[in-house]
Amino acid sequence: MPDSLNDKITLVTGAGSGIGRATSLVLAREGATIAVSDIDADGGEETLSAIKDMGGDGMFVHADVSRPADVEAMVGAVIQAYGRLDCAYNNAGIEGYWGGRLHEYPEDTFDRLIDINVKGVWLCLKYEIPEMLKQGGGAIVNTASAAGLVGSRRLSVYSASKHAVVGLTKSAALEYAADNIRVNAVCPGIIDTPMMDRLVEGRDDYAAAIPTRQPIGRKGTPNEIAEAVAWLCSDAASLVTGLAMAVDGAFTAQ
Ligand SMILES: NC(=O)c1ccc[n+]([C@@H]2O[C@H](COP(=O)([O-])OP(=O)(O)OC[C@H]3O[C@@H](n4cnc5c(N)ncnc54)[C@H](O)[C@@H]3O)[C@@H](O)[C@H]2O)c1
């Protein structure tokens, strides 16, 4: 898909690491200008440098997606700099891993997970969509998870948060389809990122089981998610909206 996003102004949250960074680079390769956003300024600036090293263009915007004022200012900064927002990849999220079963889950960890993974995506949609309505269209991709399509032992609240992302995605797709705004979700399986490193740390049994949990027999790479997101953002996916796209080596086909 060479130049499939030429001249598109694109916002990526959680762009300072893992899937968000890989996707920012693939979107830049496709010709998009990237507003790189993250709560981690160092990570975000590193991603922006990598974009510039490959001849791309963009800016860094610091934001905590769970804070309404930050998200409003983040979208405002993109509009101020570029005058429009063509594509948005709402990807920032946390694992909120606890290790215990549902009834043991701490309430403050529950609240933090829902604030970032669910309210964060909703806030991004809330401030991105009015800009897309004004300009007559746009494409949005949210990061859900394979755990947003099936249950997940020991990750119950994470799984619930990602099911909510799928629900927000489908509902937004219905509400804005006639406005030429497409809203899709990507549902990664087990992907080799710092988040996955944290999840397997000290859990040799979990790490050893990855090849059987994910039938393709290996972890995915952040780039394999990035390519799916780039396609969903592009005009090649013009009829695709309301999709929760599993990119998971058949994890959820079982
Ligand atoms: N790695 C996997 O196997 C996997 C699988 C399914 C879904 N996901 C989802 O993919 C997304 C990216 O995960 P990753 O694996 O790249 O993780 P990661 O930890 O490498 O990157 C997540 C990024 O989000 C940022 N972030 C965290 N909280 C934030 C906040 N409140 N505001 C703004 N930015 C914030 C972090 O600073 C970090 O740069 C997440 O939504 C995650 O739930 C990951």
Ligand as a Chemical Component Dictionary entry (heavy atoms), coordinates in Angstrom:
data_LIG
# 
_chem_comp.id                   LIG 
_chem_comp.type                 NON-POLYMER 
_chem_comp.pdbx_formal_charge   0 
_chem_comp.three_letter_code    LIG 
# 
loop_
_chem_comp_atom.comp_id 
_chem_comp_atom.atom_id 
_chem_comp_atom.alt_atom_id 
_chem_comp_atom.type_symbol 
_chem_comp_atom.charge 
_chem_comp_atom.model_Cartn_x 
_chem_comp_atom.model_Cartn_y 
_chem_comp_atom.model_Cartn_z 
_chem_comp_atom.pdbx_ordinal 
LIG N1  N1  N 0  1.156  -6.363 23.879 1  
LIG C1  C1  C 0  0.098  -7.126 23.739 2  
LIG O1  O1  O 0  0.198  -8.359 23.705 3  
LIG C2  C2  C 0  -1.272 -6.518 23.567 4  
LIG C3  C3  C 0  -2.323 -7.376 23.232 5  
LIG C4  C4  C 0  -3.592 -6.858 23.061 6  
LIG C5  C5  C 0  -3.802 -5.499 23.224 7  
LIG N2  N2  N 1  -2.766 -4.687 23.567 8  
LIG C6  C6  C 0  -3.069 -3.267 23.712 9  
LIG O2  O2  O 0  -2.244 -2.532 22.829 10 
LIG C7  C7  C 0  -2.066 -1.207 23.334 11 
LIG C8  C8  C 0  -0.588 -0.888 23.329 12 
LIG O3  O3  O 0  0.057  -1.795 24.206 13 
LIG P1  P1  P 0  1.598  -2.168 24.116 14 
LIG O4  O4  O 0  1.682  -3.628 24.227 15 
LIG O5  O5  O -1 2.232  -1.459 23.004 16 
LIG O6  O6  O 0  2.060  -1.582 25.540 17 
LIG P2  P2  P 0  3.240  -0.613 25.978 18 
LIG O7  O7  O 0  3.175  -0.599 27.463 19 
LIG O8  O8  O 0  4.489  -0.988 25.303 20 
LIG O9  O9  O 0  2.768  0.812  25.409 21 
LIG C9  C9  C 0  1.661  1.489  25.939 22 
LIG C10 C10 C 0  1.900  2.989  25.817 23 
LIG O10 O10 O 0  0.755  3.653  26.353 24 
LIG C11 C11 C 0  1.204  4.728  27.167 25 
LIG N3  N3  N 0  0.209  5.051  28.185 26 
LIG C12 C12 C 0  -0.125 4.329  29.283 27 
LIG N4  N4  N 0  -1.039 4.967  29.993 28 
LIG C13 C13 C 0  -1.294 6.129  29.345 29 
LIG C14 C14 C 0  -2.165 7.222  29.591 30 
LIG N5  N5  N 0  -2.935 7.271  30.696 31 
LIG N6  N6  N 0  -2.201 8.232  28.699 32 
LIG C15 C15 C 0  -1.409 8.216  27.590 33 
LIG N7  N7  N 0  -0.554 7.215  27.314 34 
LIG C16 C16 C 0  -0.515 6.192  28.185 35 
LIG C17 C17 C 0  2.504  4.225  27.778 36 
LIG O11 O11 O 0  3.310  5.295  28.264 37 
LIG C18 C18 C 0  3.117  3.473  26.613 38 
LIG O12 O12 O 0  3.920  4.316  25.813 39 
LIG C19 C19 C 0  -2.716 -1.185 24.715 40 
LIG O13 O13 O 0  -4.008 -0.634 24.616 41 
LIG C20 C20 C 0  -2.807 -2.663 25.062 42 
LIG O14 O14 O 0  -3.824 -2.928 25.979 43 
LIG C21 C21 C 0  -1.503 -5.158 23.736 44 
# 
loop_
_chem_comp_bond.comp_id 
_chem_comp_bond.atom_id_1 
_chem_comp_bond.atom_id_2 
_chem_comp_bond.value_order 
_chem_comp_bond.pdbx_ordinal 
LIG N1  C1  SING 1  
LIG C1  O1  DOUB 2  
LIG C1  C2  SING 3  
LIG C2  C3  SING 4  
LIG C2  C21 DOUB 5  
LIG C3  C4  DOUB 6  
LIG C4  C5  SING 7  
LIG C5  N2  DOUB 8  
LIG N2  C6  SING 9  
LIG N2  C21 SING 10 
LIG C6  O2  SING 11 
LIG C6  C20 SING 12 
LIG O2  C7  SING 13 
LIG C7  C8  SING 14 
LIG C7  C19 SING 15 
LIG C8  O3  SING 16 
LIG O3  P1  SING 17 
LIG P1  O4  DOUB 18 
LIG P1  O5  SING 19 
LIG P1  O6  SING 20 
LIG O6  P2  SING 21 
LIG P2  O7  DOUB 22 
LIG P2  O8  SING 23 
LIG P2  O9  SING 24 
LIG O9  C9  SING 25 
LIG C9  C10 SING 26 
LIG C10 O10 SING 27 
LIG C10 C18 SING 28 
LIG O10 C11 SING 29 
LIG C11 N3  SING 30 
LIG C11 C17 SING 31 
LIG N3  C12 SING 32 
LIG N3  C16 SING 33 
LIG C12 N4  DOUB 34 
LIG N4  C13 SING 35 
LIG C13 C14 SING 36 
LIG C13 C16 DOUB 37 
LIG C14 N5  SING 38 
LIG C14 N6  DOUB 39 
LIG N6  C15 SING 40 
LIG C15 N7  DOUB 41 
LIG N7  C16 SING 42 
LIG C17 O11 SING 43 
LIG C17 C18 SING 44 
LIG C18 O12 SING 45 
LIG C19 O13 SING 46 
LIG C19 C20 SING 47 
LIG C20 O14 SING 48 
# 
